[in-house]
């Protein structure tokens, strides 16, 4: 484990952030060589001042560092440094990559990766679309990268696994602090089908300032970033902005003009993001040589997936069910649209809900239930 101690030592030198860390490694090749370099040579590195040279000379690690590294290995995790052949190739190209990553599972550094992000409070349309699209994408050889958050992130990982492909989760916390807690099982499933990674120490909590840092890794290790659903102030827009700054592709799936949850994706499209209707739109933009898919690959079925068979419905139930969509519709709007009494409508909606076909959301809104 001694090979990692110099990496940790340089990481915790006050004033040496990820950007300067990368410059030092590019100049000297390793942390050991940084510590061995003369003051004059260190000062040749852009951003290194006399004060930082002094801090490098005084660098030391607490005695607990070796014990901590032993714990990392005992838990079955790995550490991959910036110069390790297993470090993601694309991530190495950004200006401020993490000097090292904690990894649970297996990474393919040369994999064709696509980031998929979106709302934590997604609509059934967003969840279903994400699962189907990611299942098709892994079938074309792509690895799906996301943040293991609720909503679209979780659906992205699930879709990749549904398609028997690989997926990578990038955490805004340490590997021993799974967030959200209910994704503990998902964590283990992902490690069997790819990897969960973090730049934060094992016990690091999911603090707010960690997530912008996490987002640059999601976009940085990917050929492009796809935003499925996002409000105007969504954190997913930060990931998209970072992808653009990193000279990576930005994609967006359009939604209903009446849904505020798609307002952010529509903004991205207006700003030049590639509008995605199907998998082929992504493959073409990334110049990946794959067989074309049918034009309904987003909203149509997934090859190999089971199409949900509807239970027997009465004529009235069919009329109400067909009036619903993956986007929430208020009961008053249904009353007007169907010319039906409120009492009769609510009775039919209850029957559809009992049959597992629809769900009610806050404010007396109803929507078709997402397929499992």
CORWOHU-V428936 format. One record per backbone hydrogen bond with DSSP energy under -0.5 kcal/mol. CO is the residue of the C=O (numbers start at 1). NH is the residue of the N-H. Records with the same first field share a line. If there is no record, write none. Layout:
CO->NH ; NH
This chain:
1->4 ; 5
2->5 ; 6
4->8
5->9
6->10
7->11
8->12
10->13
12->14
13->16
15->17
17->21
18->22
19->23
20->24
21->25
22->26
23->27
24->28
25->29
30->34
31->35
32->36
33->37
34->37
38->42
39->43
40->44
41->44
42->45
45->48
47->49
49->53
50->54
51->55
52->56
53->57
54->58
56->59
62->65
63->66
64->68
65->69
66->70
67->71
68->72
69->73
70->74
71->75
72->77
73->76
78->103
79->81
80->101
81->84
84->87
88->92
89->93
90->93
91->94
94->97
99->82
101->80
102->198
103->78
104->196
107->109
108->111
109->89
111->113
112->143
113->223 ; 224
114->145
115->226
117->228
119->152
120->122
123->127
124->128
125->129
126->130
127->131
128->132
129->133
130->134
131->135
132->136
133->137
134->138
135->139
136->140
137->140 ; 142
138->141
143->114
144->168
145->116
146->170
149->154
150->153
151->155
152->156
153->157
154->158
155->159
156->160
157->161
158->162
159->163
160->165
161->164
166->144
167->195
168->146
169->171 ; 197
174->177
180->183
181->184
183->187
184->188
185->189
186->190
187->191
188->192
189->192 ; 193
190->193
193->167
194->106
195->169
196->104
197->171
198->102
201->204
202->176
204->174
205->207
207->210 ; 211
208->211 ; 212
209->213
210->214
211->215
212->216
213->217
214->217 ; 218
215->219
216->220
217->221
219->222
223->249
224->115
225->227 ; 251
226->117 ; 228
227->253
229->119
230->264 ; 265
231->234
234->237 ; 238
235->238 ; 239
236->240
237->241
238->242
239->243
240->244
241->245
242->246
243->248
244->247
249->225
250->274
251->227
252->254 ; 276
256->259
258->260
259->262
260->263
261->230
262->266
263->267
264->268
265->269
266->270
267->271
268->273
269->272
274->252
275->277
277->298
278->281 ; 282
279->282 ; 283
280->284
281->285
282->286
283->288
284->287
288->290
294->297
296->300
302->305
308->310
314->318
315->319
316->320
317->321
318->322
319->323
320->323 ; 324
321->324
325->368
326->124 ; 125
327->325
329->366
330->334
331->335
332->336
333->337
334->338
335->339 ; 340
341->345
342->346
343->347
344->348
345->349
346->350
347->351
348->352
349->353
350->354
351->355
352->357 ; 358
353->356
357->369
359->367
361->364 ; 365
364->331
365->361
366->329
367->359
